[in-house]
Amino acid sequence: MKLTVAGGGLAGCEAAWQAAKAGVEVDLYEMRPEKSGPAHKTSRLAELVCSNSLRGAALENAVGLLKEELAVLDSLIIGCARQAAVPAGGALAVDRDVFARLVEERIESHPHITQRREEMHAIPHDRPFIVACGPLPSDDLLASLDVILSSQPVLSERSESKGGPRLHYYDAASPIVAADSIDETQMYRKSRYDKGDGADYLNIPLDRQQYARLLHDLRTLSRHETEVFEEARYFEGCLPIEEMADRGDDTLRYGPLKPVGLRDPRTGLAPYAVVQLRKENIEGTAYNLVGFQTRLTWPAQKEAFGKLPGLQNAEWLRLGVMHRNTFIDSPRLLDSHLRLRGTEALYFAGQITGAEGYVEAAACGAMTGIHAARRMLGLTPVDFPVNTAFGAIVAHLQNRETHDFQPANVTWAYISDCHGEPVEARPSRVEGRRESKHERRSRLAAEALEAMQAFCNQLTDRRVPISHI
């Protein structure tokens, strides 16, 4: 029997990779190029449709720890991302074309993975199946998903009030500008706190007047409106820049435009606000505007962003776009193995679960690939350690205390010790003093990686009979 994976994004590719490594035959379905979703531009597997950044690399960041845990599992996504990396200070950013090509080459060359370039119209009931369609499933697959989910005993008042267990929110992508159209004389090169090479970003300094003008444009220029029957719910970690501008005069200055750690070397002073541009590719021929995801209309974007110093003659390779993302009520629908409750082998992976972010999607893929493969091979079930970033993702997706489940990035808040207590709340002293947050998280990260290594050793555990698969 084969494992079927629907979706050739980060979650689907990682799920197929981990299952195939375990010795399972995998059919990986991707509907492109026959049919494309509203956010895709190419037919490549693992296309990054929004930012090209996989976020912070430091172990003190939960997402940085998650990357290292994935590396322990020989992650396809993290391995390819590191090969395709571009300078990004303390973050892991990639040349998105090189990254997608590397992922696709490794998938195509794996002897246990069969790539099927066709649309999966319905979820089958006769085989192990991983739904990794991302947040934008096709209409047919979405209809099949609704039929299955509507039959589940969902206890959430929110889900019932929305007419079912499928939820949604709106996501947006930042504009990309051609490097040779930028006037760098009005900018300076610097990474925040001189991380990375110290000069990985182009920075546009704004004085108070320039910042006020940007605020005014963001608040007054035309926006793409949501449909009248849809409620515009945004993911807090990826708010449209105009939405942040609406929340207050200083919201952007304490968010993506914060000048902290970015003193202008030409003056020695911190600007009032800073717009950062990050490389899109290894050659440095394109840059994206960091944190400028937007639902402004394209003419409005050209007007507002073209007023920024150095972008008066900008050639926009891609303007910001906005799309509806679908996610399910995971705490009430999925078990701790990301399997739909009441089914034998129907798993969900990636952003459709409410695990927000590229790295989180890959982690969900790794988990479902491992769990599904072990079940198919008759191996002992395993649980990811609770004191790891993987454990934090599971905890978020199993948090049945919330009645307003929302997508979230991985955070330290969901990482627990072996007794189920939050590790961040555990006081500790070093040399007679209370340890700093940096010390505590460094220690916890080391413990998490040790637990992940032990978990990997556990994956070679003995077989047990599983008669119903």
Secondary structure as GFF3:
##gff-version 3
##sequence-region A 1 469
A	DSSP	beta_strand	3	6	.	.	.	ID=ss1
A	DSSP	alpha_helix	10	21	.	.	.	ID=ss2
A	DSSP	beta_strand	26	29	.	.	.	ID=ss3
A	DSSP	beta_strand	53	56	.	.	.	ID=ss4
A	DSSP	alpha_helix	62	72	.	.	.	ID=ss5
A	DSSP	alpha_helix	76	83	.	.	.	ID=ss6
A	DSSP	beta_strand	85	86	.	.	.	ID=ss7
A	DSSP	beta_strand	91	94	.	.	.	ID=ss8
A	DSSP	alpha_helix	96	109	.	.	.	ID=ss9
A	DSSP	beta_strand	113	116	.	.	.	ID=ss10
A	DSSP	beta_strand	129	131	.	.	.	ID=ss11
A	DSSP	alpha_helix	139	150	.	.	.	ID=ss12
A	DSSP	alpha_helix	157	161	.	.	.	ID=ss13
A	DSSP	beta_strand	166	173	.	.	.	ID=ss14
A	DSSP	beta_strand	176	178	.	.	.	ID=ss15
A	DSSP	three_ten_helix	179	181	.	.	.	ID=ss16
A	DSSP	three_ten_helix	184	186	.	.	.	ID=ss17
A	DSSP	beta_strand	188	189	.	.	.	ID=ss18
A	DSSP	three_ten_helix	192	194	.	.	.	ID=ss19
A	DSSP	beta_strand	201	206	.	.	.	ID=ss20
A	DSSP	alpha_helix	208	220	.	.	.	ID=ss21
A	DSSP	three_ten_helix	236	238	.	.	.	ID=ss22
A	DSSP	alpha_helix	241	246	.	.	.	ID=ss23
A	DSSP	beta_strand	273	279	.	.	.	ID=ss24
A	DSSP	beta_strand	286	289	.	.	.	ID=ss25
A	DSSP	alpha_helix	298	305	.	.	.	ID=ss26
A	DSSP	beta_strand	316	318	.	.	.	ID=ss27
A	DSSP	beta_strand	321	328	.	.	.	ID=ss28
A	DSSP	alpha_helix	330	333	.	.	.	ID=ss29
A	DSSP	beta_strand	346	348	.	.	.	ID=ss30
A	DSSP	three_ten_helix	351	353	.	.	.	ID=ss31
A	DSSP	alpha_helix	358	377	.	.	.	ID=ss32
A	DSSP	alpha_helix	389	397	.	.	.	ID=ss33
A	DSSP	three_ten_helix	412	414	.	.	.	ID=ss34
A	DSSP	three_ten_helix	423	425	.	.	.	ID=ss35
A	DSSP	beta_strand	429	430	.	.	.	ID=ss36
A	DSSP	beta_strand	433	434	.	.	.	ID=ss37
A	DSSP	alpha_helix	437	458	.	.	.	ID=ss38
###
